[in-house]
Structure formats: C-alpha cells, structure tokens
Amino acid sequence: MKPVITIEYCPKCGWMLRAAYMAQELLTTFSDDLQGVLLQPSEVSGRYTIRVNDEELFDRKEAGRFPEIKELKQLVRDKVSPEKSLGHSDKK
C-alpha cells in the first residue's frame, strides 16, 4: 500500500490555500509513489503539520516557520522513494 500524506492546517489562520498548493506540488512530483494527499482542517489553532501515514515530517511550531516546497519534497522523497531524483530540487 502506498503512503498517504496528511497536511493538517489551521483553517482559522487562512492556511488552506497554502496546504492545497503543497498538496498539488506533492501529487505532481510523487504521482506514482503516493496513495494520495489528505487536507485535514485542524481543531487546534495555529497548527500546520505534515505527516507520512502517522509519522510526522514537519511541524510549523517546532520549526518556527513553514517548509519551503523544495525542502518538503526532499523530506517526502526520503521517506517514500529514497532512490527518486528530484532534479533541480536536489541541488544545493
């Protein structure tokens, strides 16, 4: 079974568009590697976390910022398809 990415976001903070953009980017990059991306409105104010299945990849509060899309793709790749090349997103 392919993994599912969950993006849990605070709807009161207006972060749904950011979550949808990140979901689109992940689905485009990992179309063959993912079961899907779930956008989950959080009941906790200020929450923005990204998980692969039940494993947390990124937490906005811990990091003190949102992930860059390049960084997020690398984190997801490392978990779901380590051998996959991300092209320009792999360059430092």
N, C-alpha and C positions, 0 to 999 in steps of 0.2 A: 504494500500500500504506500502510495506517495504521501509525503508530508503535507500538512496544511499550515499555512502561515496565518497567524491571527494578529491583527493590528487593533489594539484596544485604545480608543481615543476618547477624550472628553468632549462631548457634543456642546456643552455649555461654553467651552472655550473657543468654539468655532473651528475645531481641528479636523472636521470630517473631510474637507477638500484636500488637506494635506495627506490624510490617510488614504483617500481614494487615489491620489496621484502616486503615492508609494506602492499601492496595490497594483496599479496599472503597470508601473515600471517592473515590478517583480514578476507579474504574469507574462509580460513581454519577454523578459530575459530568461525566465525559467519555465517556459510553457510546457516543456517535456518532462520537467522534474518535479512539478508540484501538483497536488490534487486540487488546490485552489487557495485563494486568499480570502479570509473572513474579516470583514469590518465589524467590530464589536463596540457599540457605544458603552462607555464606562459609567458606572454609577458613582465613581469616585472622581471628584473634581480635580482637574489638572493632570490626570493620568494619560500617558502615551507610552504604551509598551508594545513590543513586538516579540512574538513567540513563534517557534517552530514546534508544532504539536504542543506539548506542555513545557518546553524548555525556553526560558526567557533569553532572548538575544540582545535586546536593547531596552533600557528604561530611561525615559527623559529625565526623571527626577534624579536618578543616580548619576547620569552623565552631565546634568546641568544644561542640557541642550537637546535639540532634535538631531537625529542622524542625518548625515549627508547621504544622498542616494547612492553614491559610489561606495561609501562605507557600508551601507545597508546591503548592497548587492554582494559585497565581499563576505560579510557575516553570514548571509544566507547561503552563498556558494560553499563556504567552508563546512556548513552543516549538511546540506542536501546533495551536493555534487562537487566534491573537492577537486576532481580532475578537470572540471569545466573551466575553459578560458573565458575571461570577461572582456577580452580585447583591450580597448583603451581604459577601461575601469580597473585593470590590473596594474597599470603604470603608476609609478610614484609621482 
